[in-house]
Amino acid sequence: VGNSGTHAVNATLYAKLPYDPARDFAAVTEFSTTAMVVAANARLPGTSIQDLASLAKQHPGKLNVAIPGATGQLAGDALWSQLQLKMTNIHYKGSAPSELALASGEADLSLLTPLATLTHLQAGKLKAYGITSPQRSPILPDVPTLMEQGVQGFDIQFWNGLFAPAKTADAVVRTAQRAIAQALQTAETGERFRQLGLQVVGNTPQEFTVIVKNDVEKFRKIIIESGIPRL
């Protein structure tokens, strides 16, 4: 099992990665995707991404962004670049510390999964300025996407899926894909994924391969433009 970090971000982030995400694996099928929420401490003003942009332009570099991991940082850096905003990143050791920093007001913003923000949003400790995917989250249906709010073409999602060794026979890959896609369509599995804020996929090996290749290029561009040092 791999994800957008192991098979897209890491291809550029690590200078000496001990595997090649494209060459060493055969994509079988994508299990699911999830967007990220542009989340903020409830004290920040406004409700839309335009409100956030206006605030950030008034105070360049003054808003702190809690960074839970590489994908969250890259999504944020890409968004700030597109909106021509200057933010200050602060790295935390994972999602949970970032959530706590945001809810307490230690940080102003973060990009977190819908599930990670749900309880804090319901409690009024956080607010959401938008969703990073083209479609709304099933557990946050009232939060508009960034594209809906005029951020053209913005689509960054965290995905996970199944891979096999590169030389696995096509017949084996196709058989596994069909079985997984069928399992993902069962009512019980679909409901569990929705509870976790995930969008079920179950696409073909060819479709998944294209997604991996496109995301490698997408994240490479963001990493280079953001000046993030390679590890």
WORAFEN-V355437 format. One record per backbone hydrogen bond with DSSP energy under -1.0 kcal/mol. NH is the residue of the N-H (numbers start at 1). CO is the residue of the C=O. Records with the same first field share a line. If there is no record, write none. Layout:
NH = CO + CO
This chain:
2 = 161
4 = 159
7 = 3
9 = 4
10 = 5
12 = 9
13 = 9
14 = 10
24 = 20
26 = 164
28 = 162
29 = 162
31 = 160
32 = 160
33 = 199
34 = 158
37 = 112
38 = 130
39 = 37 + 110
40 = 127
41 = 108
42 = 125
44 = 41
52 = 48
53 = 49
54 = 50
55 = 51
56 = 52
57 = 53
58 = 54
59 = 55
61 = 86
62 = 59
65 = 88
66 = 109
67 = 90
73 = 69
74 = 70
75 = 71
76 = 72
77 = 73
78 = 74
79 = 75
80 = 76
81 = 77
82 = 78
83 = 79
85 = 80
88 = 63
90 = 65
92 = 67
94 = 92
98 = 94
99 = 95
100 = 96
101 = 97
102 = 98
103 = 99
104 = 100
106 = 101
107 = 101
108 = 64
109 = 64
110 = 39
112 = 37
117 = 113
118 = 114
121 = 117
122 = 118
123 = 119
124 = 121
125 = 120
126 = 120
127 = 40
129 = 38
131 = 144
132 = 36
143 = 140
146 = 131
150 = 147
151 = 146
152 = 150
154 = 151
156 = 132
158 = 34
160 = 32
161 = 2
162 = 29
164 = 26
166 = 24
168 = 165
173 = 169
174 = 170
175 = 171
176 = 172
177 = 173
178 = 174
179 = 175
180 = 176
181 = 177
182 = 178
183 = 179
184 = 180
186 = 183
190 = 186
191 = 187
192 = 188
193 = 189
194 = 190
195 = 191
196 = 192
197 = 194
198 = 193
199 = 33
201 = 31
202 = 30
208 = 204
209 = 205
210 = 206
211 = 207
212 = 208
213 = 209
214 = 210
215 = 211
216 = 212
217 = 213
218 = 214
219 = 215
220 = 216
221 = 217
222 = 218
223 = 219
224 = 220
225 = 221
226 = 222
227 = 223
228 = 223
231 = 13
